[in-house]
Amino acid sequence: MKQGWEIKKLGEVCVIERGGSPRPINAFLTDMEDGINWIKIGDATPGSRYITSTQEKIKPEGIKKSRMVYKGDFILSNSMSFGKPYILGIDGCIHDGWLVLRDNNNIFDKNFLYYYLTSPNIYQEFKRLAVGGVVNNLNSELVRSVKVAIPPLPVQEQIVSELDLLSGIIEKKREQLKELDALAQSIFYDMFGDPITNEKGWEVKKLNTICDNLDYQRKPITAKDRIEGEIPYYGASGIVDHVRDYIFDGDFLLVSEDGANLEVRHTPIAFPIKGKTWVNNHAHILRFKQYCTQVFMEYYINLMDISYIITGCAQPKLTQANLNNINVFDTPLNLQHQFATKIEAIEKQKELIKQSISETETLFNARMQEHFG
C-alpha cells in the first residue's frame, strides 16, 4: 500500500446493505415480461467480474420483500463462497445470501474496487471476520468495518490499466487453449467421424475386448500413507484431493464412475495418466492392449454419448459392467498413431501456453500484492 493513500473503513465510503428473500420464493417466481431479475450465485459466469443475466425473475410485488439493486452496483456473496464480488450489468433483486455495495460518491474507479475486493489481503480480512463455524458468513456490519486505502482516481486508473493488461493476456491465452482443444476434437471427427453416429461405418468392438479393467486390483493404502507427497492423486474428475485410496504404477486411462452427468461436468470423463499414481474409488482404471491407444480412447469416450449407460438419477453412476459393454470403433492402429502424433503436437503447444499463463499469473499476483498488500 502506497504512503499517503487515505485510509477509511469500507462502510464510510460505500453504502452496504443485505439482500432479502420474498417467501415462499416459489410463489413470487414468474415468466411474465414485467418480472424483476432474481439474481442468484448461479447467474455468475466463472471467471467473469460481471453478472449480466438471470435464469429466474420474480413478480414486481416481491421487490418490497427483497433488495433492489442496480446496474453498476457491487454485490458480494456473504456465505458459502463468501467475499466473492461481482459488478452488476443489470437491475434486479438479491436474496439474503448477497450484500450490495454502492459507491454513491464515486470515490472508486469500479474496476479498481473490483480488484481491491478480490485481492488476497481483503479476502483474508473477510475470512478473519467471517462467523458461522463450518459455513463462513459475512454480515453488512463486518464488511463495513474493513479498512481500505484510497488512492487518487488517476492512480486508481493507472493500476486498473496495468492489471487489465495482465488479466487480458491471461484470458487471451486461456482462449487459445480452448481453440486448441476444439482443434483436437475437429481432428478426431475428421479422422474417425462422430462416435455417436458412426457415419464412416466402422465395425465396433466391446470395450472389454480391447482393454483390461483393473478395478478389481484396488488395494487400499494405510492411514500412514494418507499424507501430502509428490505422487499425483486423481479422483473421478481429475481434481487433486487430500484423501488417497489406492495406488497404481503404469499407464492407464481413468474413467469417471460418478459425476458423469454430461450437462454439468466440467472435466473430462476420461483422461490418461502415467507412472505411479494415487487413485480413489470413484474412477475406473483401464489398461489398453497393444492394438488400441489411450489417446484415441480418451477422445472417443469424451466425445461419445454415454447417457444410455448411466444409472441413477440423484447420483449418476457409470458401473464397471456398463463401461465394459460400450461399443468402440475398430479403427486401424496406424490411424490411431497418426492421431496421437497430431495430439502430441497440440499438447506441446498447450504446455507452452500454460507455462506462459503461469508466468503471467505470477506477475499479476505480484502486482496485486504491490498495490493492495
Beta strands, then each sheet from edge to edge (+ up, - down):
strand 1: 6-9
strand 2: 15-18
strand 3: 29-30
strand 4: 36-39
strand 5: 50-51
strand 6: 56-58
strand 7: 67-69
strand 8: 74-77
strand 9: 85-88
strand 10: 92-94
strand 11: 98-102
strand 12: 147-150
strand 13: 204-206
strand 14: 211-213
strand 15: 233-234
strand 16: 246-256
strand 17: 270-279
strand 18: 283-288
strand 19: 327-329
sheet 1: 1+ 12-
sheet 2: 2+ 11- 8+ 9- 5-
sheet 3: 3+ 6- 4+ 10+ 7-
sheet 4: 13+ 19-
sheet 5: 14+ 18- 16+ 17- 15-
end
